[in-house]
Amino acid sequence: MSGAKPLDADPARLPRAGAVGSGSVPTRLAGEASAAPSGAKDGGGNRHADHAPGYRAIRFNWDWVTRPIFGIALIAAVVAAIFGGPLYIALFAALAGVAAAREWHRMVGERVYGPAFILTSLTIIAALAVQLFWHSAAGWAVLAVGAVIVTLYAAFSGHFAAWHGLGPLYLGIAPLALLFLRGLPEGPWIIIGMFLAVWATDTGALILGNLIGGPRLWPALSPNKTWSGTLGAVAAAAVVEAVYVAILGGHPVPAAVLGAAVAIVSHAGDLFESWVKRVFQRKDSGAMIPGHGGVLDRIDSTLFAVPFLALGVLAGLNPMFGAHP
């Protein structure tokens, strides 16, 4: 991790006692400035503070180098795990879950590698093991029990009980759902299609948001996100998913609808993590992945997209839409 101090080393960065200690949402996001009236000047005299600039805002920085390099490496690891089999996808999910748990519990107020992190990590690993080796739905019960244990520990130790207790569920549901999808007859191809939609969402938002700019999506929550980037993300995911399914011999139109839906859910996952970071006054969840920030910053969309797709399959959806790779 970077040289940034852990949250517990700097009490001024934590929410005030009573604001979130009971798990309630603060009435005002930490660090949130009062909303300026439409058209009002910002601190630099800009009369369009609620609009993002377009292409003039693009400036070279080293993230343009590190982000693709590490992004390609991550994609290669994900694809290898998907086609390697359930054991490999479970190991990859467990590794990502433990890394994300470190960042989550640190972000919501515990020291690095504290008891809540250890309990959440053990919960995720145990739940994956139960589902992998016993093919049992008891893995979901393990997650629930783990969440209760973490909540009780945090409550009795004076930490933010609801936030810490949310950790096993927020970070553990997606790995179990991913393992469920991998077990389907066309599971690897379904998962690849989902990841393509998620990655297209991120790329479309980044490129079109920077090129077009315009009104910001939610300035108080995530000042860099724009409506143009959001709509571009949905369009990109729809096109990519439609092309992917069509290449495999399926129907592209319903695939485009699914791609757009995955983009919207992915964006919700991104906004949720942005909200939590605003509550706890964090810019990034960590710095483990150069060019991407923390693990949570990289997987926040996936944590919402995977359960969404798994629920769709349970409801009778065939994400391949007639394709048989």
C-alpha positions as CSV (number, residue, x, y, z in Angstrom):
1,M,0.0,0.0,0.0
2,S,1.0,3.6,-0.3
3,G,2.4,5.7,2.5
4,A,-1.0,7.0,3.4
5,K,-1.9,6.7,7.1
6,P,-4.5,4.2,8.1
7,L,-7.8,5.7,9.2
8,D,-7.3,4.8,12.8
9,A,-4.0,6.8,12.8
10,D,-5.9,10.0,12.0
11,P,-9.1,10.4,14.1
12,A,-9.9,13.6,12.3
13,R,-10.7,11.6,9.1
14,L,-13.3,9.4,10.9
15,P,-17.0,10.3,11.1
16,R,-18.1,12.0,14.3
17,A,-19.1,9.6,17.1
18,G,-22.8,8.9,16.8
19,A,-22.9,9.8,13.2
20,V,-22.4,6.2,11.9
21,G,-21.6,4.3,15.1
22,S,-25.0,2.8,15.2
23,G,-24.9,2.0,11.5
24,S,-27.2,4.9,10.5
25,V,-26.3,7.0,7.5
26,P,-25.1,10.5,8.4
27,T,-27.6,13.3,7.5
28,R,-24.8,14.9,5.5
29,L,-22.0,13.2,3.6
30,A,-18.7,13.8,5.2
31,G,-16.7,16.4,3.3
32,E,-19.7,17.4,1.2
33,A,-19.9,21.1,0.4
34,S,-23.1,23.0,0.2
35,A,-24.7,22.7,-3.2
36,A,-24.3,25.8,-5.2
37,P,-27.2,27.2,-7.1
38,S,-27.3,26.3,-10.8
39,G,-25.0,28.6,-12.7
40,A,-23.4,30.0,-9.6
41,K,-19.6,30.6,-9.6
42,D,-17.3,28.2,-8.0
43,G,-14.1,29.2,-6.1
44,G,-12.3,29.9,-9.4
45,G,-15.0,32.1,-10.9
46,N,-16.4,29.3,-13.1
47,R,-20.1,29.8,-13.7
48,H,-20.5,26.2,-14.8
49,A,-19.2,24.4,-11.7
50,D,-21.9,21.7,-12.2
51,H,-20.6,20.9,-15.7
52,A,-17.4,19.0,-16.5
53,P,-15.2,20.3,-19.3
54,G,-14.8,18.4,-22.5
55,Y,-11.8,17.3,-24.4
56,R,-9.7,20.3,-23.1
57,A,-9.6,18.5,-19.7
58,I,-7.6,15.6,-21.1
59,R,-4.0,15.7,-20.0
60,F,-1.3,13.0,-20.2
61,N,-0.4,11.3,-16.9
62,W,1.4,8.1,-16.0
63,D,-2.0,6.4,-15.2
64,W,-2.3,6.1,-19.0
65,V,0.7,3.8,-18.9
66,T,0.2,1.9,-15.6
67,R,-3.6,1.5,-15.9
68,P,-3.5,-0.4,-19.2
69,I,-0.5,-2.6,-18.2
70,F,-2.0,-3.7,-14.9
71,G,-5.5,-3.8,-16.4
72,I,-4.3,-6.3,-19.0
73,A,-2.5,-8.4,-16.4
74,L,-5.7,-8.5,-14.3
75,I,-7.8,-9.5,-17.3
76,A,-5.4,-12.3,-18.1
77,A,-5.6,-13.6,-14.6
78,V,-9.4,-13.4,-14.5
79,V,-9.7,-15.3,-17.9
80,A,-7.2,-17.9,-16.8
81,A,-9.1,-18.5,-13.5
82,I,-12.5,-18.7,-15.3
83,F,-11.4,-21.3,-17.8
84,G,-9.1,-23.1,-15.2
85,G,-12.1,-24.5,-13.4
86,P,-14.2,-23.9,-10.2
87,L,-11.2,-24.4,-7.9
88,Y,-9.2,-21.6,-9.7
89,I,-12.1,-19.2,-9.8
90,A,-12.7,-19.9,-6.1
91,L,-9.1,-19.2,-5.3
92,F,-9.1,-16.0,-7.3
93,A,-12.3,-14.9,-5.7
94,A,-11.0,-15.7,-2.2
95,L,-7.8,-13.7,-2.9
96,A,-9.8,-10.7,-4.2
97,G,-12.2,-10.9,-1.2
98,V,-9.4,-11.0,1.4
99,A,-7.6,-8.0,-0.3
100,A,-10.9,-6.1,-0.5
101,A,-11.7,-7.0,3.2
102,R,-8.4,-5.4,4.2
103,E,-9.4,-2.2,2.5
104,W,-13.0,-2.2,3.6
105,H,-12.4,-2.6,7.3
106,R,-9.5,-0.1,7.2
107,M,-11.7,2.4,5.4
108,V,-14.5,2.1,8.0
109,G,-12.3,2.6,10.9
110,E,-10.3,-0.5,12.0
111,R,-6.5,-0.8,12.1
112,V,-4.9,-2.7,9.3
113,Y,-5.2,-6.5,9.7
114,G,-7.5,-6.1,12.7
115,P,-9.9,-8.7,14.1
116,A,-12.9,-7.6,11.8
117,F,-10.7,-8.0,8.7
118,I,-9.6,-11.5,9.9
119,L,-13.2,-12.6,10.7
120,T,-14.5,-11.3,7.3
121,S,-11.6,-13.0,5.4
122,L,-12.2,-16.3,7.2
123,T,-15.9,-16.0,6.5
124,I,-15.4,-15.5,2.8
125,I,-12.9,-18.4,2.5
126,A,-15.1,-20.8,4.5
127,A,-18.2,-19.9,2.5
128,L,-16.4,-20.5,-0.8
129,A,-15.0,-23.8,0.5
130,V,-18.4,-25.1,1.6
131,Q,-19.9,-24.2,-1.8
132,L,-16.9,-25.6,-3.8
133,F,-16.4,-28.9,-2.0
134,W,-19.8,-29.7,-0.7
135,H,-21.9,-28.0,-3.5
136,S,-24.1,-26.8,-0.7
137,A,-26.2,-23.7,-0.3
138,A,-24.8,-23.7,3.3
139,G,-22.2,-21.3,2.0
140,W,-24.8,-18.6,2.1
141,A,-25.5,-19.5,5.7
142,V,-21.8,-19.2,6.5
143,L,-21.8,-15.6,5.1
144,A,-24.8,-14.7,7.3
145,V,-23.3,-16.2,10.4
146,G,-20.0,-14.4,9.7
147,A,-21.8,-11.1,9.3
148,V,-23.5,-11.5,12.6
149,I,-20.2,-12.4,14.3
150,V,-18.4,-9.4,12.8
151,T,-21.2,-7.1,13.8
152,L,-21.2,-8.3,17.4
153,Y,-17.4,-8.0,17.6
154,A,-17.5,-4.4,16.3
155,A,-20.4,-3.5,18.6
156,F,-18.7,-4.8,21.8
157,S,-15.3,-3.3,20.8
158,G,-16.8,0.2,20.2
159,H,-16.3,0.2,16.4
160,F,-19.0,1.0,13.7
161,A,-21.0,-2.2,14.0
162,A,-23.2,-1.9,11.0
163,W,-20.4,-0.9,8.7
164,H,-18.1,-3.7,9.8
165,G,-20.9,-6.2,9.8
166,L,-21.7,-5.3,6.2
167,G,-18.3,-6.4,5.2
168,P,-18.8,-10.2,4.9
169,L,-22.0,-9.7,2.9
170,Y,-20.8,-6.8,0.6
171,L,-17.6,-8.7,-0.2
172,G,-18.8,-12.3,0.1
173,I,-22.0,-12.4,-2.0
174,A,-20.3,-11.8,-5.3
175,P,-17.7,-14.6,-4.9
176,L,-20.4,-17.1,-4.1
177,A,-22.5,-15.9,-7.0
178,L,-19.5,-16.1,-9.3
179,L,-18.9,-19.7,-8.2
180,F,-22.5,-20.5,-8.9
181,L,-22.3,-19.0,-12.4
182,R,-19.1,-21.0,-13.1
183,G,-21.0,-24.2,-12.3
184,L,-23.5,-23.7,-15.1
185,P,-23.0,-25.6,-18.4
186,E,-21.9,-22.5,-20.3
187,G,-20.7,-20.8,-17.1
188,P,-17.2,-19.7,-18.4
189,W,-18.8,-17.9,-21.4
190,I,-21.5,-16.3,-19.3
191,I,-18.9,-14.9,-16.9
192,I,-16.7,-13.7,-19.8
193,G,-19.7,-11.9,-21.3
194,M,-20.5,-10.2,-17.9
195,F,-16.9,-9.1,-17.4
196,L,-16.8,-7.7,-21.0
197,A,-19.9,-5.6,-20.2
198,V,-18.4,-4.4,-16.9
199,W,-15.1,-3.5,-18.6
200,A,-16.9,-1.8,-21.4
201,T,-18.9,0.2,-18.8
202,D,-15.7,1.5,-17.2
203,T,-14.0,2.3,-20.6
204,G,-17.1,4.0,-22.1
205,A,-17.6,6.2,-19.0
206,L,-13.9,7.2,-19.0
207,I,-13.6,8.0,-22.6
208,L,-16.9,9.7,-23.3
209,G,-17.0,11.4,-20.0
210,N,-13.6,13.0,-20.8
211,L,-14.3,13.8,-24.4
212,I,-17.8,15.2,-24.0
213,G,-18.0,16.4,-20.4
214,G,-21.2,18.3,-19.6
215,P,-23.5,18.0,-16.6
216,R,-22.1,16.1,-13.7
217,L,-24.1,13.0,-12.6
218,W,-23.9,13.5,-8.8
219,P,-21.4,16.2,-7.9
220,A,-21.7,15.8,-4.1
221,L,-21.0,12.1,-4.4
222,S,-18.6,11.6,-7.3
223,P,-17.6,14.9,-8.9
224,N,-15.8,13.3,-11.8
225,K,-18.8,11.4,-13.1
226,T,-20.9,13.0,-15.9
227,W,-24.2,12.1,-17.5
228,S,-22.3,11.8,-20.8
229,G,-20.0,9.3,-19.3
230,T,-22.9,7.3,-17.8
231,L,-24.8,7.2,-21.0
232,G,-21.7,6.3,-22.9
233,A,-21.0,3.5,-20.5
234,V,-24.5,2.0,-21.0
235,A,-24.1,2.3,-24.8
236,A,-20.7,0.7,-24.8
237,A,-21.7,-2.2,-22.6
238,A,-24.8,-2.8,-24.8
239,V,-22.7,-2.9,-28.0
240,V,-20.0,-5.1,-26.6
241,E,-22.4,-7.6,-25.2
242,A,-24.4,-7.7,-28.4
243,V,-21.3,-8.3,-30.5
244,Y,-20.0,-10.9,-28.1
245,V,-23.2,-13.0,-28.1
246,A,-23.6,-12.5,-31.9
247,I,-20.1,-13.8,-32.5
248,L,-21.0,-16.9,-30.5
249,G,-24.1,-17.5,-32.5
250,G,-26.8,-15.9,-30.2
251,H,-29.3,-13.2,-30.6
252,P,-27.7,-9.7,-30.3
253,V,-30.8,-7.6,-29.4
254,P,-31.7,-9.1,-26.0
255,A,-27.9,-9.4,-25.3
256,A,-27.7,-5.6,-25.8
257,V,-30.5,-5.1,-23.3
258,L,-28.6,-7.3,-20.8
259,G,-25.4,-5.4,-21.4
260,A,-27.2,-2.1,-20.8
261,A,-28.7,-3.5,-17.6
262,V,-25.3,-4.8,-16.4
263,A,-23.9,-1.3,-17.0
264,I,-26.5,0.4,-14.9
265,V,-26.0,-2.1,-12.0
266,S,-22.2,-1.7,-12.3
267,H,-22.6,2.0,-12.2
268,A,-24.7,1.6,-9.0
269,G,-21.9,-0.4,-7.5
270,D,-19.3,2.3,-8.4
271,L,-21.6,5.0,-6.8
272,F,-22.1,2.9,-3.7
273,E,-18.4,2.7,-3.0
274,S,-18.0,6.4,-3.8
275,W,-20.6,7.1,-1.2
276,V,-18.9,5.0,1.4
277,K,-15.6,6.8,0.6
278,R,-17.3,10.2,1.0
279,V,-18.8,9.1,4.3
280,F,-15.3,8.2,5.6
281,Q,-13.5,10.9,3.7
282,R,-11.3,8.7,1.6
283,K,-10.2,9.4,-2.0
284,D,-9.3,5.8,-2.8
285,S,-9.9,2.6,-0.9
286,G,-6.1,1.9,-1.3
287,A,-3.2,1.9,-3.7
288,M,-2.5,-1.8,-4.2
289,I,-3.1,-1.8,-8.0
290,P,-1.0,0.9,-9.8
291,G,-3.1,3.1,-12.0
292,H,-6.4,1.7,-10.5
293,G,-6.2,2.6,-6.8
294,G,-7.3,-0.1,-4.4
295,V,-8.8,-3.6,-5.0
296,L,-12.2,-2.2,-4.0
297,D,-11.8,0.6,-6.5
298,R,-11.3,-2.1,-9.2
299,I,-14.0,-4.5,-8.2
300,D,-16.8,-2.2,-6.9
301,S,-18.8,-2.6,-10.1
302,T,-18.3,-6.4,-10.2
303,L,-19.6,-6.8,-6.6
304,F,-23.0,-5.6,-7.8
305,A,-22.9,-7.0,-11.4
306,V,-22.2,-10.7,-10.4
307,P,-25.2,-11.1,-8.0
308,F,-27.4,-9.3,-10.5
309,L,-26.6,-11.8,-13.2
310,A,-26.9,-14.7,-10.9
311,L,-30.4,-13.6,-9.8
312,G,-31.3,-13.3,-13.5
313,V,-30.2,-16.9,-14.1
314,L,-32.2,-18.1,-11.1
315,A,-35.2,-16.3,-12.5
316,G,-34.9,-18.2,-15.8
317,L,-32.6,-15.9,-17.9
318,N,-30.2,-17.5,-20.4
319,P,-27.4,-14.9,-20.8
320,M,-26.2,-16.6,-23.9
321,F,-29.5,-16.0,-25.8
322,G,-29.2,-19.0,-28.0
323,A,-25.4,-19.1,-28.3
324,H,-23.7,-22.5,-27.9
325,P,-19.9,-22.0,-27.8
